[in-house]
């Protein structure tokens, strides 16, 4: 059954899909690079992991600013209160991780004394003085948050598939084909 739903703005959809693509590159890269032995491949993966992490952080900040200017459309009335709570919780946690984990990585790398390049254009400055013994704990926490992030992504994707293939309630169209409709105040 087709449902007419209000979609997100074109800019919100663009941010969403660019971030999604980068996350689907970033998370596996982060999981693989730490298991590799030292060498050129590991160095390359670390370089791109750091650079994409900076880009993701900037895109998410811009997305949140854009969301403030162009609010999300209202959820369809057909969405149950329980699913609204789950949806808000998962989305909120995804945004929290997308903001906090790059900062944890930046702090951990600053403590380690490693450069933080942005695609070879420039390096981010250190946030804190070098302290290698304490860098390990922060970078381990950064990695753990990355694994939690992978599970949140899985929940988000499973939710999308549920709405698309099982509920067929039009929710998936909000971030794909549905036209934007500004929320009524």
N, C-alpha and C positions, 0 to 999 in steps of 0.2 A: 504494500500500500504506500503510495507516494504522499509525502507530507510537505506542505509549503512551510519553510522555515526562513527566518531572517539570517543572512550570512554576515560574516565578519567583513570589514573593509578590505579593499584590494591590498592596501599596505600591510594590514595585519596578516592577511593570507601570505603575502610575499615574505614577511619576516618569519612566519611559522615554518614555511617550507624550506627556506634557506637554513634556518637554525636546525631543522630536522635533518637535512642532508649533512650538515657539518657535524651534528651529534652522532649520526650513524657512521661517520668516518672517525670521529674523535674517540668514542668509547672503546671500540675494538682496538684502535691504535694504542690507547693507554693500557689496555689489558695485555697486549702482545709485547709492547716495548720493554716492560719490566721483567719479562721472562726471558728475553734474549740476552745472550752474552755480550760483553762489550765489543764494539766494532762499528763499522761504518753504517750498517743498517740501523742499529740501535740509536746511534747519534742522529741519523736522519729522521727517525720516528720521533725522538725527543724534540728536535727542532720544529717539526710540523705540529706536534702536540701542543707545544708552548704557543706557537703562532696562531693556530686555530683556536686555542683557549682564549687568547686575547681578543680575537675577532668575535668569538661567541659572546664574550662578556660585553663588548661594545654593542653588538646587535641586540642583546637582551635588554640592555639599558635603553637603547633607542626604542625597542618594542614596548617597553613599559611606559616611556614618555608618550609614544604614539597611542597607547591604550588609554592614557589619561586624556588625550586630546580627542580621540575617536573611540568612545566606549564600545565595549562588546555588545552585540545584540542580546536581547533577553532570551533566556532559554525557553524552548517550547513548553507550553502548558502541559503537554503530555508527559514530560519528564517527571518521574516520581521524586518526592522529597528525598528519599534515600539516595537515588542516583545523583541528585543535585549536590548532596553533601560529599559523596565519593568524588564526583567530578571536580568540585571546588578544592577538595583536599589534595587530590593528585596534581591538579594544575598548580596549586599554591606551592606544593613541595617541589615540583619541577622547576618553577621559577626561583625558589629559594636556593636549590642546588646550583642552578645556572648562574646565580650571583655569588654565592658563598664559595663554591669549590674553586673557581679561578683565583679568588683572593687567597684561599688556603695554599694553592699552588705557588702563587707569587710570594707569599710569606715564606713557604718552605724553601723555595729556590733562593730567596734572598738570604735566609739563614745558612743555606749550603754554600753560598757564594758563587752560584752558577749564573751565567748570563741568561737573560729572558728576552730572546729575540722576537721581533715581529716581522717574519718573512724576510729577514736580512736588511730591512729598511732602517731599523733602530732597535735598541735594547731598552726595555723598561728599567727604570732605576730600582735599586734595592729599597725595600720598605723598612728593613731592620738591619742592624749590623750582623755580620757573619757570625754564626755560632753553629758549626757543623753538628755537634752532639745533639742539639735540640732540633735540627732540621729533619732528622729521621722520623721523629714522632709526628711532626706536622705533615710530612710527605706521606707517611703511612695512613694518617687520617684522611688526607686528600684522596688516596687510592681507595680507601674504604667507602668514602662518600661517593666515589665514582661507581663502585659496585652497587650501592644503594640506588644511584641514579639509573643504572642499567635496569634494575627491577622496576623502578617507577616508569621508565620508558616502556617496558613490557606491559605494565598495567594500562598505560595510555593507549598503546597500540591495540591491545586486546579489547579495550573499551570501544575504540573506533570500529574494530571488526564486528563487535557485538551489535553496535548501532547500525552498521552498514548491512550485515548479512543476516542477522537474527531479528532484531527489533524493527529494522527497516523504517525507522521513525524520522529520517531526514537529518539527523544530527550530523552525519558525516558531510553533508552538503554545506553546512555552515562554514566549513574551512575549505570547501572546494568550489562549488558552482552557484550556491545561493547568493542572490544580490544583497548588498548591505542595506540594513534598515536601522537607522539611528534609534536607540532606546527612547521610549517616551518617559518624560520626567514625572 
